[in-house]
């Protein structure tokens, strides 16, 4: 959540008020997507690599669905979701969270 607020704050400083809605909406989407993917992958347990890889792939599909939603929002409501702030709102949150997840997995 803090990362969503930080990214939205940066977007607001660069683009002004028009970046608040896409920053918050897609930052929260990224947080939720990452949380769902992490919970789903954690349920794989230890020891079975095939199950782990399948769960990891499903998590990546969750994240890809978020990217698709960015494109849909920009295409359907470009005045509410300007392309660059919307994309950065999602990617600016999901990428650091993904790196944090990878770091946690390989400890």
FIDO-101030 format. One record per residue: residue number from 1; residue in three letters; x, y, z of N, C-alpha, C in turn. Coordinates in Angstrom, 3 decimals, padded with zeros to 6 digits. Layout:
<atoms>
{NUM,Ala,{X,Y,Z},{X,Y,Z},{X,Y,Z}}
...
</atoms>
This chain:
<atoms>
{1,Unk,{000.828,-001.191,000.000},{000.000,000.000,000.000},{000.875,001.258,000.000}}
{2,Unk,{001.961,001.197,000.780},{002.862,002.351,000.835},{003.487,002.613,-000.531}}
{3,Unk,{003.799,001.554,-001.249},{004.375,001.713,-002.579},{003.357,002.357,-003.529}}
{4,Unk,{002.103,001.975,-003.412},{001.049,002.596,-004.227},{000.954,004.088,-003.939}}
{5,Unk,{000.987,004.459,-002.679},{000.920,005.877,-002.303},{002.157,006.620,-002.823}}
{6,Unk,{003.324,005.999,-002.698},{004.559,006.649,-003.158},{004.542,006.860,-004.676}}
{7,Unk,{004.166,005.826,-005.408},{004.126,005.946,-006.872},{003.085,006.981,-007.292}}
{8,Unk,{001.919,006.952,-006.652},{000.881,007.941,-006.980},{001.351,009.350,-006.660}}
{9,Unk,{002.066,009.516,-005.574},{002.622,010.826,-005.235},{003.591,011.325,-006.290}}
{10,Unk,{004.440,010.448,-006.775},{005.386,010.834,-007.833},{004.636,011.193,-009.108}}
{11,Unk,{003.636,010.382,-009.450},{002.831,010.681,-010.644},{002.124,012.028,-010.507}}
{12,Unk,{001.617,012.314,-009.310},{000.941,013.581,-009.060},{001.915,014.755,-009.219}}
{13,Unk,{003.141,014.588,-008.735},{004.141,015.656,-008.878},{004.472,015.924,-010.342}}
{14,Unk,{004.498,014.881,-011.155},{004.873,015.036,-012.560},{003.688,015.480,-013.423}}
{15,Unk,{002.512,014.840,-013.256},{001.368,015.106,-014.142},{000.231,015.875,-013.482}}
{16,Unk,{000.288,016.099,-012.198},{-000.779,016.835,-011.529},{-001.963,015.947,-011.173}}
{17,Unk,{-003.110,016.594,-010.983},{-004.316,015.891,-010.493},{-004.799,014.797,-011.425}}
{18,Unk,{-004.561,014.939,-012.723},{-005.044,013.932,-013.667},{-004.381,012.571,-013.463}}
{19,Unk,{-003.277,012.520,-012.734},{-002.582,011.255,-012.494},{-003.024,010.566,-011.212}}
{20,Unk,{-003.866,011.211,-010.401},{-004.279,010.614,-009.131},{-005.138,009.368,-009.323}}
{21,Unk,{-006.152,009.450,-010.164},{-007.040,008.297,-010.365},{-006.291,007.114,-010.969}}
{22,Unk,{-005.559,007.291,-012.080},{-004.849,006.123,-012.612},{-003.768,005.596,-011.672}}
{23,Unk,{-003.096,006.490,-010.975},{-002.059,006.036,-010.040},{-002.623,005.195,-008.923}}
{24,Unk,{-003.693,005.682,-008.304},{-004.312,004.927,-007.206},{-004.994,003.661,-007.707}}
{25,Unk,{-005.757,003.770,-008.781},{-006.509,002.615,-009.278},{-005.576,001.480,-009.706}}
{26,Unk,{-004.572,001.820,-010.494},{-003.718,000.755,-011.005},{-002.613,000.377,-010.037}}
{27,Unk,{-002.280,001.256,-009.112},{-001.387,000.865,-008.022},{-002.067,-000.146,-007.112}}
{28,Unk,{-003.342,000.083,-006.812},{-004.098,-000.876,-006.003},{-004.335,-002.177,-006.760}}
{29,Unk,{-004.576,-002.075,-008.066},{-004.710,-003.286,-008.874},{-003.418,-004.100,-008.842}}
{30,Unk,{-002.282,-003.418,-008.971},{-000.997,-004.110,-008.924},{-000.764,-004.757,-007.567}}
{31,Unk,{-001.125,-004.054,-006.504},{-000.969,-004.610,-005.157},{-001.845,-005.847,-004.984}}
{32,Unk,{-003.085,-005.758,-005.423},{-003.996,-006.899,-005.320},{-003.559,-008.073,-006.180}}
{33,Unk,{-003.099,-007.781,-007.381},{-002.620,-008.825,-008.282},{-001.422,-009.544,-007.680}}
{34,Unk,{-000.490,-008.770,-007.155},{000.702,-009.363,-006.553},{000.342,-010.176,-005.320}}
{35,Unk,{-000.564,-009.669,-004.517},{-000.994,-010.390,-003.327},{-001.654,-011.712,-003.711}}
{36,Unk,{-002.536,-011.678,-004.695},{-003.197,-012.910,-005.148},{-002.184,-013.912,-005.700}}
{37,Unk,{-001.243,-013.432,-006.491},{-000.234,-014.328,-007.061},{000.648,-014.931,-005.971}}
{38,Unk,{001.022,-014.134,-004.986},{001.869,-014.619,-003.902},{001.139,-015.657,-003.054}}
{39,Unk,{-000.112,-015.387,-002.729},{-000.892,-016.342,-001.938},{-001.090,-017.638,-002.717}}
{40,Unk,{-001.399,-017.520,-003.992},{-001.608,-018.703,-004.819},{-000.333,-019.530,-004.911}}
{41,Unk,{000.798,-018.868,-005.090},{002.062,-019.585,-005.212},{002.499,-020.191,-003.883}}
{42,Unk,{002.226,-019.509,-002.788},{002.621,-020.021,-001.477},{001.883,-021.302,-001.133}}
{43,Unk,{000.710,-021.487,-001.709},{-000.052,-022.699,-001.417},{000.517,-023.926,-002.117}}
{44,Unk,{001.546,-023.748,-002.941},{002.164,-024.879,-003.636},{002.942,-025.768,-002.675}}
{45,Unk,{003.378,-025.199,-001.569},{004.143,-025.993,-000.617},{005.585,-026.167,-001.056}}
{46,Unk,{006.292,-026.987,-000.354},{007.705,-027.206,-000.652},{007.903,-028.589,-001.235}}
{47,Unk,{008.905,-028.718,-002.057},{009.307,-030.029,-002.518},{008.833,-030.411,-003.902}}
{48,Unk,{007.700,-029.949,-004.365},{007.209,-030.341,-005.673},{007.446,-029.204,-006.666}}
{49,Unk,{008.494,-029.348,-007.451},{008.894,-028.293,-008.375},{007.838,-028.057,-009.465}}
{50,Unk,{007.224,-029.131,-009.959},{006.218,-028.978,-011.021},{005.027,-028.148,-010.549}}
{51,Unk,{004.569,-028.388,-009.340},{003.456,-027.618,-008.794},{003.879,-026.163,-008.613}}
{52,Unk,{005.104,-025.957,-008.127},{005.628,-024.602,-007.950},{005.636,-023.847,-009.274}}
{53,Unk,{006.132,-024.475,-010.331},{006.215,-023.813,-011.637},{004.818,-023.516,-012.181}}
{54,Unk,{003.886,-024.427,-012.008},{002.522,-024.182,-012.461},{001.904,-022.994,-011.722}}
{55,Unk,{002.114,-022.942,-010.419},{001.564,-021.834,-009.622},{002.244,-020.517,-009.983}}
{56,Unk,{003.542,-020.565,-010.247},{004.270,-019.371,-010.658},{003.713,-018.853,-011.985}}
{57,Unk,{003.441,-019.761,-012.906},{002.898,-019.382,-014.202},{001.517,-018.742,-014.052}}
{58,Unk,{000.686,-019.279,-013.191},{-000.635,-018.684,-012.945},{-000.473,-017.271,-012.377}}
{59,Unk,{000.500,-017.086,-011.477},{000.774,-015.755,-010.937},{001.186,-014.779,-012.030}}
{60,Unk,{001.974,-015.235,-012.977},{002.371,-014.372,-014.090},{001.174,-014.039,-014.982}}
{61,Unk,{000.252,-014.970,-015.122},{-000.966,-014.688,-015.883},{-001.789,-013.620,-015.166}}
{62,Unk,{-001.836,-013.679,-013.823},{-002.513,-012.623,-013.056},{-001.905,-011.260,-013.391}}
{63,Unk,{-000.580,-011.197,-013.363},{000.104,-009.923,-013.631},{-000.124,-009.457,-015.067}}
{64,Unk,{-000.111,-010.397,-016.006},{-000.364,-010.055,-017.407},{-001.789,-009.540,-017.586}}
{65,Unk,{-002.728,-010.087,-016.838},{-004.106,-009.598,-016.891},{-004.161,-008.137,-016.449}}
{66,Unk,{-003.321,-007.756,-015.489},{-003.244,-006.356,-015.078},{-002.763,-005.463,-016.210}}
{67,Unk,{-001.792,-005.942,-016.971},{-001.291,-005.175,-018.120},{-002.406,-005.016,-019.156}}
{68,Unk,{-003.157,-006.074,-019.379},{-004.281,-006.003,-020.323},{-005.310,-004.980,-019.838}}
{69,Unk,{-005.579,-004.954,-018.539},{-006.523,-003.978,-017.993},{-006.027,-002.541,-018.173}}
{70,Unk,{-004.721,-002.340,-018.118},{-004.164,-001.008,-018.397},{-004.531,-000.596,-019.822}}
{71,Unk,{-004.309,-001.492,-020.776},{-004.625,-001.176,-022.171},{-006.118,-000.931,-022.365}}
{72,Unk,{-006.945,-001.734,-021.714},{-008.399,-001.571,-021.842},{-008.838,-000.220,-021.274}}
{73,Unk,{-008.327,000.126,-020.101},{-008.702,001.402,-019.473},{-008.279,002.584,-020.334}}
{74,Unk,{-007.066,002.529,-020.866},{-006.572,003.623,-021.707},{-007.380,003.713,-023.004}}
{75,Unk,{-007.748,002.569,-023.554},{-008.500,002.574,-024.812},{-009.930,003.061,-024.612}}
{76,Unk,{-010.565,002.682,-023.501},{-011.969,003.026,-023.295},{-012.185,004.397,-022.654}}
{77,Unk,{-011.265,004.822,-021.790},{-011.415,006.095,-021.064},{-010.090,006.874,-021.058}}
{78,Unk,{-009.606,007.294,-022.212},{-008.305,007.970,-022.231},{-008.274,009.297,-021.466}}
{79,Unk,{-009.435,009.956,-021.317},{-009.439,011.215,-020.575},{-009.314,010.973,-019.071}}
{80,Unk,{-009.783,009.838,-018.592},{-009.668,009.493,-017.175},{-008.369,008.749,-016.883}}
{81,Unk,{-007.913,007.954,-017.855},{-006.695,007.157,-017.701},{-005.695,007.509,-018.802}}
{82,Unk,{-004.939,008.607,-018.618},{-003.903,008.943,-019.600},{-002.881,007.805,-019.681}}
{83,Unk,{-002.376,007.514,-020.865},{-001.552,006.324,-021.052},{-000.329,006.211,-020.129}}
{84,Unk,{000.505,007.218,-020.091},{001.745,007.094,-019.327},{001.522,007.027,-017.816}}
{85,Unk,{000.733,007.898,-017.212},{000.488,007.754,-015.773},{-000.201,006.438,-015.409}}
{86,Unk,{-001.078,005.956,-016.283},{-001.771,004.698,-016.010},{-000.790,003.532,-016.034}}
{87,Unk,{000.027,003.471,-017.070},{001.004,002.381,-017.174},{002.016,002.443,-016.033}}
{88,Unk,{002.482,003.644,-015.716},{003.452,003.770,-014.627},{002.822,003.491,-013.264}}
{89,Unk,{001.533,003.776,-013.122},{000.845,003.449,-011.880},{000.841,001.952,-011.626}}
{90,Unk,{000.646,001.168,-012.686},{000.652,-000.290,-012.548},{002.074,-000.844,-012.452}}
{91,Unk,{002.887,-000.508,-013.429},{004.239,-001.076,-013.474},{005.132,-000.571,-012.341}}
{92,Unk,{004.907,000.669,-011.917},{005.712,001.220,-010.833},{005.475,000.528,-009.504}}
{93,Unk,{004.362,-000.169,-009.392},{004.070,-000.927,-008.168},{004.364,-002.412,-008.360}}
{94,Unk,{003.941,-002.980,-009.487},{004.051,-004.431,-009.651},{005.505,-004.884,-009.820}}
{95,Unk,{006.332,-004.104,-010.472},{007.720,-004.542,-010.698},{008.517,-004.588,-009.393}}
{96,Unk,{008.505,-003.552,-008.560},{009.221,-003.691,-007.280},{008.672,-004.830,-006.406}}
{97,Unk,{007.356,-005.021,-006.424},{006.785,-006.117,-005.640},{007.214,-007.472,-006.184}}
{98,Unk,{007.339,-007.582,-007.500},{007.798,-008.826,-008.107},{009.244,-009.118,-007.703}}
{99,Unk,{010.088,-008.105,-007.713},{011.472,-008.311,-007.277},{011.547,-008.687,-005.798}}
{100,Unk,{010.681,-008.106,-004.997},{010.634,-008.456,-003.578},{010.215,-009.914,-003.407}}
{101,Unk,{009.254,-010.351,-004.204},{008.817,-011.747,-004.139},{009.946,-012.693,-004.541}}
{102,Unk,{010.645,-012.367,-005.600},{011.750,-013.218,-006.063},{012.831,-013.306,-004.992}}
{103,Unk,{013.133,-012.184,-004.382},{014.139,-012.164,-003.321},{013.719,-013.038,-002.141}}
{104,Unk,{012.434,-012.982,-001.805},{011.917,-013.776,-000.699},{011.942,-015.283,-001.019}}
{105,Unk,{011.711,-015.621,-002.283},{011.680,-017.029,-002.669},{013.049,-017.703,-002.593}}
{106,Unk,{014.092,-016.940,-002.880},{015.426,-017.531,-002.946},{016.262,-017.298,-001.700}}
{107,Unk,{015.610,-017.118,-000.585},{016.323,-017.014,000.690},{016.525,-018.374,001.267}}
</atoms>
